[in-house]
């Protein structure tokens, strides 16, 4: 949701009731979009799981979040733990760790002490190979479901200096993973092939330029040379397939995140992807990504860099369906800062 685009901001002492049909199983999180860079960092976010069956074993949302300069691990039944969180599990327990990166920067995840696989990316299932000490980089805003069976020795999910130790009650913690990084765009298939043709195509060139923000020329994070709200919207029609070419001409990664949609990753730097569905895809410096979006969720939707300082400095636009208009008006309370 976005203040003034999909709703009014919830004022002090006010309330807003959200109603939605939970018909897409997976791992999700939510956060404020009113000055999100400040409010989210202060902890105004949460996680939720949509699942059609009662989970078996240890099925746990895990939020990675930096508080006061320290990366923490937050589980559903406990406050954030600096450094290492610990849980005791019986050997043979099925484990699914639903890890969300709620920070502005990517985090590198690894699992040591047991083979594992990534069973879902950004809430959608993935069929991929077994990983042994290999690591994966998780984009800001992204989610990976890590699955394995608990062995008779401790297992460590590591993310830099933070982590989650699962122990059967005996044995020493294994060392953090130090294996090579996998390429998530080629790890496993999301089960959908790209269309042969597209109804429309757009290019987003991401850059660091001087642009007018608040009537003042400022160094900004731009899309096609402009900043929010002057970036031209991507116009689509219900049922269309849209191809986006995303070019990063800056020196920092940009985890791009279209609201209300996943995109099918087609290629990165000309190398064909698995393909895989994502809703936060990390376009590194100098990289060119091609992604496909199926226009199946009518509305007026925000799209932005999930490094929220970049969004606040202009790297924000919107996706608009033909014939759909927002009843809300932009005002001074809903800039993405």
C-alpha positions as CSV (number, residue, x, y, z in Angstrom):
1,X,0.0,0.0,0.0
2,X,1.1,3.6,-0.5
3,X,-0.3,6.8,1.1
4,X,-2.2,8.8,-1.5
5,X,-1.8,6.2,-4.2
6,X,-3.8,3.3,-2.8
7,X,-5.1,4.8,0.5
8,X,-4.9,7.8,2.8
9,X,-2.2,7.7,5.4
10,X,-3.5,6.5,8.8
11,X,-3.3,9.6,11.0
12,X,-2.4,9.9,14.6
13,X,-5.1,8.2,16.7
14,X,-6.8,6.9,13.5
15,X,-7.3,3.4,12.1
16,X,-7.6,1.6,8.7
17,X,-9.0,-1.9,8.2
18,X,-7.4,-4.1,5.6
19,X,-9.4,-6.9,4.1
20,X,-7.8,-9.3,1.5
21,X,-8.3,-12.8,0.3
22,X,-5.3,-15.0,1.4
23,X,-5.3,-17.2,-1.6
24,X,-1.6,-17.3,-2.5
25,X,0.4,-19.5,-0.1
26,X,3.8,-18.3,0.9
27,X,6.0,-16.1,3.1
28,X,5.2,-12.4,3.2
29,X,5.9,-9.2,5.2
30,X,4.4,-5.8,5.5
31,X,5.6,-2.3,6.6
32,X,4.6,1.3,6.6
33,X,4.9,3.4,3.4
34,X,4.6,6.7,5.3
35,X,8.2,7.9,5.6
36,X,9.2,4.2,5.4
37,X,12.9,4.8,5.5
38,X,12.7,6.1,9.0
39,X,9.7,4.3,10.4
40,X,10.6,0.8,9.0
41,X,14.1,1.1,10.4
42,X,12.5,1.9,13.8
43,X,10.6,-1.4,13.6
44,X,7.2,-0.6,12.0
45,X,6.9,-3.9,10.1
46,X,5.6,-7.5,10.5
47,X,5.6,-10.9,8.9
48,X,2.8,-13.3,8.0
49,X,2.5,-16.7,6.4
50,X,-0.3,-17.9,4.1
51,X,-0.5,-21.7,4.1
52,X,-3.5,-23.9,3.2
53,X,-2.5,-26.6,5.7
54,X,-1.3,-26.8,9.3
55,X,2.5,-26.7,9.1
56,X,4.4,-29.7,10.3
57,X,7.7,-29.5,12.2
58,X,9.5,-26.2,12.8
59,X,7.9,-23.7,10.3
60,X,9.2,-20.3,11.4
61,X,9.2,-16.7,10.0
62,X,12.7,-15.2,10.5
63,X,13.1,-11.4,10.1
64,X,16.6,-10.0,9.5
65,X,16.6,-6.4,10.7
66,X,19.3,-3.9,11.8
67,X,18.5,-2.1,15.1
68,X,21.0,0.4,16.4
69,X,23.6,-0.6,13.9
70,X,23.5,-4.3,14.8
71,X,21.9,-7.0,12.6
72,X,19.3,-9.0,14.6
73,X,17.3,-12.1,14.1
74,X,13.6,-11.9,15.1
75,X,11.4,-15.0,15.5
76,X,7.7,-15.1,15.9
77,X,7.7,-15.8,19.6
78,X,10.6,-13.7,20.8
79,X,12.0,-10.1,20.5
80,X,14.9,-9.6,18.2
81,X,18.2,-11.3,19.3
82,X,21.5,-9.6,18.7
83,X,24.0,-12.0,17.1
84,X,22.7,-15.5,17.6
85,X,19.1,-16.8,18.3
86,X,18.8,-20.4,19.5
87,X,16.1,-23.0,19.4
88,X,16.1,-26.7,20.5
89,X,14.7,-29.2,18.0
90,X,14.5,-33.0,18.0
91,X,16.4,-34.8,15.2
92,X,14.1,-35.7,12.3
93,X,12.1,-32.5,12.6
94,X,11.2,-31.0,9.2
95,X,12.4,-27.3,9.2
96,X,11.3,-24.4,7.1
97,X,12.9,-21.1,7.8
98,X,10.9,-18.2,6.1
99,X,13.7,-15.6,6.0
100,X,12.8,-12.0,5.2
101,X,15.4,-9.2,4.6
102,X,13.7,-6.1,6.1
103,X,16.8,-4.0,5.7
104,X,17.9,-1.6,3.0
105,X,20.9,-3.7,1.9
106,X,21.3,-7.3,0.8
107,X,22.3,-10.0,3.2
108,X,24.2,-13.2,2.5
109,X,22.5,-16.4,3.9
110,X,24.0,-19.7,4.5
111,X,23.2,-23.0,6.3
112,X,25.9,-25.1,7.8
113,X,25.6,-28.5,9.5
114,X,23.1,-30.0,7.0
115,X,22.3,-30.0,3.3
116,X,19.4,-27.7,2.5
117,X,17.5,-26.2,-0.4
118,X,15.7,-23.0,-1.2
119,X,12.0,-24.1,-1.5
120,X,10.5,-20.7,-2.3
121,X,11.6,-17.2,-3.4
122,X,9.5,-14.2,-2.5
123,X,6.6,-16.4,-1.5
124,X,6.4,-18.6,-4.6
125,X,7.7,-22.2,-4.8
126,X,11.0,-23.1,-6.5
127,X,12.3,-26.4,-7.6
128,X,16.0,-26.4,-7.1
129,X,19.0,-28.5,-6.2
130,X,20.4,-29.5,-2.8
131,X,23.0,-27.0,-1.4
132,X,25.9,-27.9,0.7
133,X,27.6,-25.0,2.4
134,X,26.8,-22.8,-0.6
135,X,25.3,-19.4,0.2
136,X,22.7,-17.1,-1.4
137,X,22.4,-13.3,-1.4
138,X,18.9,-12.1,-0.3
139,X,17.8,-8.7,-1.8
140,X,16.4,-6.0,0.5
141,X,12.7,-6.8,0.8
142,X,13.1,-10.3,-0.5
143,X,12.3,-13.7,1.1
144,X,13.8,-17.2,0.9
145,X,12.3,-20.3,2.4
146,X,15.1,-22.6,3.5
147,X,14.2,-26.2,4.1
148,X,16.0,-29.3,5.6
149,X,15.5,-32.1,8.1
150,X,17.0,-31.5,11.5
151,X,20.0,-33.9,12.0
152,X,21.4,-35.2,15.3
153,X,23.9,-32.3,15.4
154,X,23.5,-28.5,15.6
155,X,22.7,-26.5,12.4
156,X,23.5,-22.8,11.9
157,X,21.7,-20.4,9.6
158,X,24.1,-17.5,9.3
159,X,23.7,-14.0,7.9
160,X,26.9,-12.1,8.5
161,X,27.4,-11.6,12.3
162,X,23.8,-12.7,13.0
163,X,22.3,-16.2,12.8
164,X,19.9,-18.8,14.1
165,X,21.3,-21.9,15.9
166,X,19.1,-25.0,15.9
167,X,20.4,-27.6,18.3
168,X,19.3,-31.1,19.4
169,X,20.8,-30.3,22.8
170,X,24.2,-31.7,22.3
171,X,27.2,-30.8,20.1
172,X,29.1,-27.6,19.2
173,X,27.8,-25.1,16.7
174,X,29.2,-25.5,13.2
175,X,31.2,-22.7,11.6
176,X,29.2,-20.2,9.5
177,X,28.9,-21.2,5.8
178,X,31.8,-20.0,3.7
179,X,31.0,-21.6,0.4
180,X,30.5,-19.9,-3.0
181,X,27.5,-17.7,-3.7
182,X,24.9,-19.3,-6.0
183,X,23.2,-17.3,-8.8
184,X,19.5,-17.2,-7.6
185,X,18.4,-16.4,-11.2
186,X,19.8,-19.8,-12.3
187,X,19.2,-21.8,-9.1
188,X,15.9,-23.4,-9.9
189,X,12.7,-23.1,-11.9
190,X,9.6,-21.3,-10.8
191,X,7.6,-23.5,-13.2
192,X,6.6,-20.9,-15.8
193,X,8.1,-20.3,-19.3
194,X,8.3,-16.8,-20.7
195,X,5.8,-15.8,-23.4
196,X,6.8,-15.8,-27.0
197,X,5.7,-12.2,-27.4
198,X,5.0,-9.2,-25.2
199,X,2.2,-6.7,-25.5
200,X,4.3,-3.8,-24.3
201,X,7.9,-3.1,-23.4
202,X,9.4,-0.5,-21.0
203,X,13.0,0.4,-20.1
204,X,13.9,1.7,-16.6
205,X,17.4,3.3,-16.5
206,X,18.5,3.7,-12.9
207,X,21.0,6.4,-12.2
208,X,22.5,9.0,-9.8
209,X,21.8,12.4,-11.1
210,X,21.0,16.0,-10.2
211,X,17.2,16.4,-10.2
212,X,14.6,18.7,-8.7
213,X,13.2,17.4,-5.4
214,X,11.0,19.8,-3.3
215,X,11.8,22.5,-5.8
216,X,15.6,22.3,-5.1
217,X,18.2,20.7,-7.4
218,X,19.6,17.7,-5.4
219,X,21.7,14.7,-6.1
220,X,19.0,12.0,-6.5
221,X,18.4,8.4,-7.4
222,X,16.6,8.7,-10.8
223,X,14.5,6.5,-13.1
224,X,15.0,7.6,-16.8
225,X,16.4,10.9,-15.5
226,X,13.4,11.8,-13.4
227,X,12.3,11.4,-9.7
228,X,9.0,10.7,-8.1
229,X,6.4,11.9,-8.9
230,X,7.6,13.0,-12.3
231,X,8.7,9.5,-13.5
232,X,6.4,8.4,-16.3
233,X,4.1,5.5,-15.1
234,X,4.2,2.1,-16.8
235,X,0.7,1.8,-18.4
236,X,-0.7,-1.7,-18.8
237,X,-4.0,-3.5,-19.5
238,X,-5.5,-6.4,-17.8
239,X,-4.2,-9.7,-19.2
240,X,-1.1,-8.2,-20.9
241,X,2.4,-9.5,-20.7
242,X,4.9,-6.6,-20.1
243,X,8.6,-6.8,-20.6
244,X,10.8,-4.5,-18.5
245,X,14.5,-3.9,-19.2
246,X,16.1,-2.5,-16.1
247,X,19.5,-0.9,-16.5
248,X,21.7,0.1,-13.5
249,X,24.0,2.9,-14.5
250,X,24.9,3.8,-10.9
251,X,27.4,2.5,-8.4
252,X,25.0,0.9,-5.9
253,X,22.6,-2.1,-6.1
254,X,18.9,-1.4,-6.6
255,X,16.5,-4.0,-5.3
256,X,13.5,-3.1,-7.5
257,X,10.1,-4.0,-6.1
258,X,6.7,-3.7,-8.0
259,X,3.8,-3.7,-5.6
260,X,1.0,-6.2,-6.2
261,X,2.9,-8.3,-8.7
262,X,5.8,-10.8,-9.1
263,X,8.0,-10.6,-12.1
264,X,9.4,-13.5,-14.1
265,X,13.1,-13.0,-14.4
266,X,14.1,-13.6,-18.1
267,X,17.8,-12.8,-18.0
268,X,20.6,-11.0,-16.2
269,X,23.4,-9.4,-18.3
270,X,22.2,-11.4,-21.3
271,X,22.4,-14.7,-19.5
272,X,19.1,-16.6,-19.6
273,X,17.5,-17.1,-16.2
274,X,15.9,-20.4,-14.9
275,X,13.3,-18.6,-15.1
276,X,12.2,-17.7,-11.6
277,X,9.5,-15.4,-10.1
278,X,10.5,-12.6,-7.7
279,X,9.0,-9.5,-6.3
280,X,12.3,-7.9,-5.2
281,X,15.1,-8.3,-7.7
282,X,18.5,-6.9,-7.0
283,X,20.0,-5.1,-10.0
284,X,23.7,-4.7,-9.3
285,X,25.9,-1.8,-10.5
286,X,26.3,-2.0,-14.3
287,X,23.8,-4.9,-14.6
288,X,20.9,-5.2,-17.0
289,X,18.0,-7.4,-16.1
290,X,15.0,-8.4,-18.3
291,X,11.9,-9.3,-16.4
292,X,8.3,-10.1,-17.5
293,X,5.2,-9.0,-15.6
294,X,1.7,-10.5,-16.1
295,X,-0.9,-7.8,-15.7
296,X,-3.4,-9.7,-13.6
297,X,-4.0,-7.5,-10.6
298,X,-5.8,-4.2,-11.6
299,X,-5.1,-1.1,-9.7
300,X,-2.6,1.8,-9.4
301,X,0.5,0.3,-7.9
302,X,3.7,1.7,-6.6
303,X,7.1,0.4,-7.9
304,X,10.3,1.5,-6.2
305,X,13.8,0.6,-5.1
306,X,13.7,-1.3,-1.8
307,X,16.8,0.4,-0.6
308,X,14.5,3.0,0.9
309,X,16.9,5.9,1.0
310,X,17.0,5.5,-2.8
311,X,13.2,5.5,-2.9
312,X,13.1,8.6,-0.7
313,X,15.6,10.3,-3.1
314,X,13.4,9.7,-6.1
315,X,13.7,6.1,-7.3
316,X,9.9,5.6,-7.2
317,X,7.3,5.3,-9.9
318,X,4.0,3.6,-10.4
319,X,2.3,0.9,-12.5
320,X,-1.2,2.0,-13.7
321,X,-3.9,-0.2,-15.3
322,X,-6.0,1.2,-18.1
323,X,-9.2,2.7,-16.9
324,X,-8.1,2.6,-13.2
325,X,-7.7,5.9,-11.3
326,X,-6.6,6.6,-7.8
327,X,-9.2,8.6,-5.7
328,X,-6.4,10.0,-3.6
329,X,-4.4,13.1,-4.1
330,X,-0.7,13.6,-3.5
331,X,0.1,15.9,-0.7
332,X,3.0,16.8,1.6
333,X,2.3,13.8,3.9
334,X,2.9,11.0,1.4
335,X,6.3,11.6,-0.3
336,X,8.2,8.3,-0.1
337,X,10.8,9.8,2.2
